Amino acid sequence: MRNQHWIQAEPTCGAPIFRREFYVKQAVFARLDICGLGFYQLYINGKRADDFECVPAVSQYHSVLGCRTTYPVWEERSNFRTYYLTYDLLPFLHDGMNVLGVRLGNGWYHQTQRTAEGCFLFGNPMLRYELTIDFADGSSMVIESDRETVWQESEVLSNNLFYGEQHDLIKKEQLSEWCLPDTTVLGWKPALPVHAPETQLTQQCFPADRIVRTIAPVQIGTTKDGACVYDCGENITGWVQLLCEKAPGGEALVQYSEELAQGELALDFSSTGGTDQIQQDRFRCGTQEHSVRPYFCWHGFRYFTISGPAKPDMVAVVHTDIPVTSKFSSSNPVLNWIYDSYIRTQLNNFHGCIPSDCPHRERLGYTGDGQLTAEAALLTLDSAPLYRKWMEDILDSQGAETGHIPHTAPFLGGGGGPGGWGGAVFIVPMLLYRMTGDLSVLRKSFPAILRWLSYMESRSENGLVVREEAGGWCLGDWCTPPSMDPPDIPPAFVNTCFYIEGLQTAIEAAKLLGEKEPDFLAKTLQKARKAVTDTFFDSDTGSFCNGENGADAFAVRLHLGDERTAIRLIEKYRHTQCLDTGIFGTMYLIRTLFALGEADLAFTLLTARTDASFARMMEAGATTLWETWNGGASHDHPMFGAVAALLFTEILGIRQKEGTAGFSDVQIQPADISALDWVCGSIRTPAGEISVNVKRDQNGKRTVEYTIS
């Protein structure tokens, strides 16, 4: 689709509806290319033309310079991209007059209000479409967005991705035939032309958000103010569809939260943004009964209240349509909870085909969270299309001057660190290759990886990565237990470890791609390894950073230190029997212990009932993973769920042989865990479904069965 002939309503209208009439006789082909920013809904002759929600997917629309962000933005992005969708409209058309109708909402494009990470106001809602129709007589017609398209204010009085929507149902009644042929257009106005955004229009060829299932909520009581309180039974993303009564002048209000307040039956908003950012939808009732829902947002919640003349029709679970392709079950309830909660949390955080940090407070594609959980997601979900799209976001959002990888992609604000967050640029492409056997994303990303490595060198002193952007954060690990916040493990150690891994990956990638290895890689790698050892290694004990926060696990996985480093790591956690790690350290610690043959110790840490543990979340009744070990923030954060990958690679033992990809050559080597009576599971791979079943009899003898089909 050509990037021209964009139209919009008057700037004061945040949710306009558009209609365009056209005459058809014996059509044999009808293709529509369309983009509505921020989000759109498409109708033909009064019917929805798809079941998509919140499209097009969010992207690096155009420049963020000048946006009101809480994080410093000093340079332009590498590329700007906006997605459009393509439809076959032939099944919707009939001979005679037809009407194309479009609803527009703010989405991410016209984002004027949120509590975290500032606001990114790219522009007012705008529309571009091209409709090509071929007829039986050999003629054709092209209809484009132009002044023959007319617009009207819709029943949506306000819409905000974070705060929800407000609808006027009397206005809805007045517009009941807005997209039907022969409807009067009295009061409708010609669309206004607007400059085309400076962006690359790209067809959206990856999954969209959909209603993936529905839930029947249970009423559990009423608040002291008389609002009905409902429980969905699990933490989800989506919305409540209401049945609003015939009650002109009345108003129905739905409010959403993850948790209930302590000591009274009321919603607790603290984990989703607080009382300054309440997720809610309001509906002014009409002269008829209506089934209503928000159009341009989703909410993250388990509980909700309804006040006013309405009741729940159903609860829609909404996220990017990514199928689950795995199964896991065992004799240990904590392992089962980790798997189930990770799957639910990750799906809740797939919106707009990005992996977000949380689905409510920030909703951003944090590169640290996303790279950390990518392996688990690729193993357990049909998520490769999502990560291919997200890599486009990462490459687009890379700093055009420095090569800096921002902490969110698309970049819409947010803090982090240069290593664990920026490292997504090499971690995700290599994972996509290893999981699928496809080198295309790694090949496309290779120049960006080299640019990022040069950026890391520019932020280094004496071989250590010690700073990031002026005025910004430079985190190492994140969300260690509150008793160790800030963590003892130095950011320079963590960031340089990621730098070392990036250098090693670039060397490997050059060989895989048949590229000449840049001269600086090996020399810089040697320099960084020496700097970490000289600065953080204790030659008397064999430990790094006093072994705090899993530091020795970071070192062992990079073959730093000596034989004592692994011994100290094992000794420490045998003694403490608990986690003291953040999001990166937790994954590296558990994986390293498995690699060292300490399966029982790794299992103990995964299933321990301590302050910083998965069991604590489970026993608190959580159905999704928490952001922090003590539950003090979001209750729908997938980052600690990265360990779900180890349920399959270590506990079930599904491994690819070294030097292979796409599961073309696998070996099954389940970890021998004495406290585990049985475990079974499966994953779907390019080579077929791999199923493993491990049992231990009363005499302790273990049997392993597996199939690859």
Summary of the structure (lengths in Angstrom):
residues: 709
radius of gyration: 26.7
end to end distance: 41.8
largest distance: 87.9
contacts: 2603
relative contact order: 0.10
helix: 28%
strand: 30%
